[in-house]
Amino acid sequence: MTTTKPTAHHQVLDPCLLGRPVHLLHIFAAQLRDDLTQAMRLNMNRRYWGGFRVDDVQFTRFDGEQRGRWLSFAAPAGHISFSLERKVLLSVLNYRYGSSGKSDNGQAAVDEDTVRVTATEERLAVVLGQQLAGTLAGRIELNLPAVDKPADGADDGVDTEFKPAPGAPPPKGNWTITVTVADHASGATGQFWFALDKALMASVLRGLLRDRDGAKKPQAASPLAQRLQVGLTGRLASKEVLLGTLYDLQVGDVIPISLSRADVLLEDSRLFTAAVTEHKGKLCLTSFEDVE
């Protein structure tokens, strides 16, 4: 009589799915939405994205449908694939190089089928991809524990790290990040997509496991606008006087100045105007308005 020992069957798991925190991906999507919104408002990016807002960010499974040209951006931590809906790209192109420089210039919506692809359009796609991929990579790194962060200064900026290369659509079923944006003026919506390689997707999930396990850094989920501190300068008034009048001033002389709206600057960039008021013996700025 012979006996047969039971054989154990071992299933090899994808490292990305260890701990199975995929149900927490909506947390990362909300963080990325805040980051993208903030990034589009920066002076260096507003010239491209000034007419848009971020409506939605979601993780989805790639259905295999071709969505225009894919670019690949290589960074020390992995590869990010990027594709931008052409109607969004043409809207950005029109906003950046249009006759009035504004998205509400009254021009009819561009029919992408009648517009030939130009070198300017292709260069712009690369620039936008570098900006957006840099924001995504920054969010992934920010969520990681210090021991898992890239060793070679990941804060060098997208110009030195993210090298564009021709890309290919991700495999069907691959996790992708779908970002929906809308034009402020027309309300028209469009999308762009990110696809992460296995290493970066694993980093996303490790960051979410860290949040789930209650590790330090609860501020990781707070919006970037609540964490980023900047120094603003309020310019209350300015007045031109003749050089001779300046030299004739004596102690006790009064220079009449009328306060209207003050300028609020970030370094040399004028961001807002504000009303000047008095509160408990102090001058204060209120009623801020954006400067376009």
C-alpha positions as CSV (number, residue, x, y, z in Angstrom):
1,M,0.0,0.0,0.0
2,T,1.4,3.3,-1.0
3,T,0.4,6.7,0.3
4,T,0.6,9.9,-1.6
5,K,1.5,13.1,0.3
6,P,-0.6,16.1,-0.5
7,T,1.1,18.6,-2.7
8,A,1.0,22.3,-1.6
9,H,0.2,24.7,-4.4
10,H,1.7,28.1,-4.0
11,Q,0.4,31.1,-5.9
12,V,2.9,33.8,-6.8
13,L,1.4,37.2,-6.0
14,D,2.1,40.4,-7.8
15,P,4.1,42.6,-5.3
16,C,1.8,45.5,-6.2
17,L,-1.1,43.7,-4.6
18,L,0.5,42.7,-1.3
19,G,-1.9,43.8,1.5
20,R,-4.6,44.5,-1.1
21,P,-5.1,48.2,-0.4
22,V,-6.6,48.8,-3.8
23,H,-9.8,49.9,-2.0
24,L,-7.9,52.9,-0.8
25,L,-6.9,54.2,-4.3
26,H,-9.7,56.8,-4.0
27,I,-7.6,58.5,-1.3
28,F,-4.6,58.8,-3.6
29,A,-6.9,60.1,-6.4
30,A,-8.2,62.8,-4.1
31,Q,-4.7,63.8,-3.1
32,L,-3.6,63.9,-6.7
33,R,-6.6,66.1,-7.6
34,D,-5.6,68.7,-5.1
35,D,-2.0,68.6,-6.3
36,L,-2.9,69.0,-9.9
37,T,-5.3,71.8,-9.1
38,Q,-2.6,73.6,-7.2
39,A,0.1,72.9,-9.9
40,M,-2.1,74.4,-12.6
41,R,-2.4,77.6,-10.7
42,L,1.3,78.2,-10.4
43,N,2.6,81.1,-12.5
44,M,4.8,78.9,-14.6
45,N,1.8,76.7,-15.5
46,R,-1.1,79.2,-15.6
47,R,0.0,80.3,-19.1
48,Y,-1.0,76.8,-20.2
49,W,-3.8,75.8,-17.8
50,G,-5.2,79.2,-16.9
51,G,-8.5,78.4,-18.6
52,F,-9.0,74.9,-17.0
53,R,-10.1,73.3,-13.7
54,V,-9.7,69.7,-12.5
55,D,-13.1,68.1,-12.3
56,D,-12.3,64.4,-11.4
57,V,-9.4,62.0,-10.8
58,Q,-10.1,58.2,-10.8
59,F,-8.2,54.9,-11.0
60,T,-9.6,52.8,-13.8
61,R,-8.7,49.7,-15.7
62,F,-7.4,50.3,-19.2
63,D,-9.9,49.0,-21.7
64,G,-7.4,48.7,-24.6
65,E,-8.9,51.6,-26.6
66,Q,-6.4,53.7,-28.4
67,R,-6.4,57.3,-27.0
68,G,-4.1,59.2,-29.2
69,R,-0.3,59.4,-28.8
70,W,1.2,57.9,-25.7
71,L,4.5,59.4,-24.3
72,S,6.7,57.7,-21.7
73,F,8.6,59.7,-19.1
74,A,11.5,58.0,-17.4
75,A,12.4,58.9,-13.8
76,P,14.7,57.2,-11.2
77,A,11.7,55.6,-9.5
78,G,10.0,54.2,-12.6
79,H,8.2,55.0,-15.8
80,I,5.0,57.1,-16.3
81,S,3.1,56.8,-19.5
82,F,1.0,59.8,-20.5
83,S,-1.7,60.5,-23.1
84,L,-3.7,63.7,-23.6
85,E,-7.0,64.0,-25.4
86,R,-6.3,66.0,-28.5
87,K,-9.2,68.4,-28.0
88,V,-7.7,69.3,-24.7
89,L,-4.3,69.8,-26.2
90,L,-5.7,72.0,-28.9
91,S,-7.6,74.1,-26.3
92,V,-4.4,74.6,-24.3
93,L,-2.6,75.5,-27.6
94,N,-5.3,78.0,-28.4
95,Y,-5.2,79.5,-24.9
96,R,-1.4,79.7,-24.9
97,Y,-0.9,81.1,-28.4
98,G,-4.4,82.4,-29.4
99,S,-4.9,85.9,-30.5
100,S,-6.2,87.2,-27.2
101,G,-4.4,84.7,-24.9
102,K,-7.7,83.8,-23.2
103,S,-9.9,80.7,-23.5
104,D,-13.0,82.9,-23.6
105,N,-12.1,84.7,-26.8
106,G,-15.3,83.8,-28.5
107,Q,-13.7,81.5,-31.0
108,A,-15.7,78.4,-32.1
109,A,-14.6,75.1,-30.8
110,V,-11.7,73.6,-32.8
111,D,-12.6,70.7,-35.0
112,E,-9.6,68.4,-34.3
113,D,-10.3,66.4,-37.5
114,T,-9.6,69.5,-39.6
115,V,-6.5,70.7,-37.8
116,R,-3.2,69.1,-38.9
117,V,-0.7,68.0,-36.3
118,T,2.2,70.6,-36.0
119,A,5.6,70.5,-34.4
120,T,4.4,73.1,-31.9
121,E,1.5,70.8,-30.9
122,E,3.9,67.9,-30.4
123,R,6.3,70.0,-28.3
124,L,3.5,71.3,-26.2
125,A,2.3,67.7,-25.5
126,V,5.8,66.9,-24.1
127,V,5.9,70.0,-22.0
128,L,2.5,69.3,-20.5
129,G,3.4,65.7,-19.9
130,Q,6.5,66.7,-18.1
131,Q,4.6,69.1,-15.8
132,L,1.8,66.6,-15.0
133,A,4.1,63.6,-14.6
134,G,6.2,65.6,-12.2
135,T,3.2,66.4,-10.1
136,L,2.2,62.7,-10.0
137,A,5.7,61.5,-9.2
138,G,5.9,64.1,-6.4
139,R,2.6,62.8,-4.8
140,I,3.8,59.2,-5.0
141,E,7.1,60.1,-3.3
142,L,5.5,62.3,-0.7
143,N,3.3,59.4,0.6
144,L,6.2,57.0,0.9
145,P,8.2,56.4,4.1
146,A,11.6,58.0,4.1
147,V,13.3,54.6,3.7
148,D,11.5,54.0,0.4
149,K,12.2,57.4,-1.2
150,P,14.6,57.6,-4.2
151,A,18.1,58.2,-3.1
152,D,19.2,60.7,-5.8
153,G,17.6,63.9,-4.9
154,A,14.1,63.5,-6.2
155,D,13.5,67.3,-5.8
156,D,15.6,68.3,-8.7
157,G,12.6,69.1,-10.9
158,V,11.0,67.7,-14.0
159,D,13.4,69.3,-16.5
160,T,16.4,67.2,-15.2
161,E,14.6,64.0,-14.3
162,F,11.7,63.3,-16.6
163,K,13.1,62.4,-20.0
164,P,10.4,62.0,-22.7
165,A,10.4,59.1,-25.0
166,P,7.9,57.5,-27.5
167,G,5.5,55.3,-25.6
168,A,2.9,52.6,-26.2
169,P,-0.6,52.1,-24.8
170,P,-0.5,50.1,-21.5
171,P,-1.7,46.5,-21.6
172,K,-5.4,45.9,-21.4
173,G,-6.5,45.7,-17.8
174,N,-3.6,47.8,-16.5
175,W,-4.3,50.4,-13.8
176,T,-4.6,53.9,-15.3
177,I,-5.4,57.2,-13.7
178,T,-8.0,59.2,-15.6
179,V,-8.1,62.9,-15.1
180,T,-11.1,64.9,-16.3
181,V,-10.6,68.7,-16.8
182,A,-13.1,71.3,-17.9
183,D,-12.7,74.7,-19.7
184,H,-13.8,77.5,-17.4
185,A,-15.4,79.5,-20.2
186,S,-17.2,76.9,-22.3
187,G,-17.7,74.2,-19.7
188,A,-16.4,71.6,-22.3
189,T,-14.6,68.6,-20.7
190,G,-11.8,66.4,-21.8
191,Q,-9.4,63.9,-20.3
192,F,-5.8,62.9,-19.9
193,W,-4.4,59.6,-18.6
194,F,-1.4,58.3,-16.7
195,A,-0.3,54.6,-16.7
196,L,2.2,53.5,-14.1
197,D,4.7,50.7,-14.4
198,K,4.7,48.0,-11.7
199,A,7.4,49.7,-9.6
200,L,5.5,53.0,-9.3
201,M,2.1,51.2,-8.8
202,A,3.7,49.3,-5.9
203,S,4.9,52.6,-4.5
204,V,1.4,54.1,-4.7
205,L,0.0,51.1,-2.7
206,R,2.9,51.2,-0.2
207,G,2.0,54.8,0.5
208,L,-1.6,53.9,1.0
209,L,-0.7,51.0,3.4
210,R,1.3,53.5,5.4
211,D,-1.8,55.7,5.8
212,R,-4.0,52.6,6.5
213,D,-1.7,51.4,9.3
214,G,-1.8,54.7,11.0
215,A,1.9,55.6,10.6
216,K,3.2,59.1,11.1
217,K,2.4,61.8,8.7
218,P,-1.3,62.3,8.9
219,Q,-0.9,65.5,6.9
220,A,-0.2,63.5,3.8
221,A,-3.9,63.5,2.9
222,S,-4.3,67.2,3.4
223,P,-4.4,69.5,0.4
224,L,-1.1,70.9,-0.8
225,A,-2.5,74.5,-0.4
226,Q,-2.8,73.9,3.4
227,R,0.8,72.7,3.7
228,L,2.7,75.0,1.3
229,Q,3.9,78.3,3.0
230,V,4.8,81.3,0.8
231,G,5.8,84.8,1.7
232,L,3.6,87.6,0.3
233,T,4.5,91.3,0.1
234,G,1.8,93.9,0.3
235,R,2.6,97.1,-1.6
236,L,0.2,99.6,-0.1
237,A,1.0,102.7,-2.2
238,S,3.5,104.3,-4.6
239,K,4.1,107.9,-5.5
240,E,6.4,109.7,-7.9
241,V,8.1,112.9,-6.8
242,L,10.7,115.1,-8.4
243,L,14.2,114.6,-7.3
244,G,14.5,118.2,-6.2
245,T,11.3,117.9,-4.1
246,L,12.8,114.7,-2.5
247,Y,16.0,116.5,-1.5
248,D,14.0,119.5,0.0
249,L,12.0,117.3,2.4
250,Q,12.5,118.1,6.1
251,V,11.6,116.2,9.2
252,G,7.9,116.7,9.8
253,D,6.9,117.3,6.2
254,V,3.9,115.4,5.0
255,I,3.6,113.6,1.6
256,P,-0.1,113.2,0.7
257,I,-0.9,109.7,-0.4
258,S,-4.4,108.2,-1.1
259,L,-4.8,104.5,-0.6
260,S,-6.9,102.7,-3.1
261,R,-6.3,98.9,-3.7
262,A,-3.0,97.5,-2.7
263,D,-0.9,95.0,-4.8
264,V,0.0,91.7,-3.3
265,L,3.2,90.1,-4.7
266,L,5.0,86.8,-4.5
267,E,8.6,87.8,-5.0
268,D,8.2,90.0,-8.2
269,S,5.0,88.5,-9.4
270,R,1.8,90.4,-8.8
271,L,-0.9,87.9,-7.8
272,F,-3.7,89.8,-6.2
273,T,-5.1,93.2,-5.5
274,A,-6.7,93.9,-2.1
275,A,-8.6,96.6,-0.2
276,V,-6.7,98.4,2.6
277,T,-8.7,98.6,5.9
278,E,-8.0,99.4,9.6
279,H,-8.7,96.9,12.3
280,K,-7.8,97.5,16.0
281,G,-5.2,100.1,15.0
282,K,-3.6,97.9,12.4
283,L,-3.7,98.2,8.6
284,C,-5.1,95.0,7.1
285,L,-5.7,93.7,3.5
286,T,-9.1,92.3,2.6
287,S,-11.3,91.6,-0.5
288,F,-8.6,89.9,-2.5
289,E,-9.1,89.7,-6.2
290,D,-7.0,87.6,-8.7
291,V,-4.8,89.5,-11.2
292,E,-4.9,87.9,-14.7
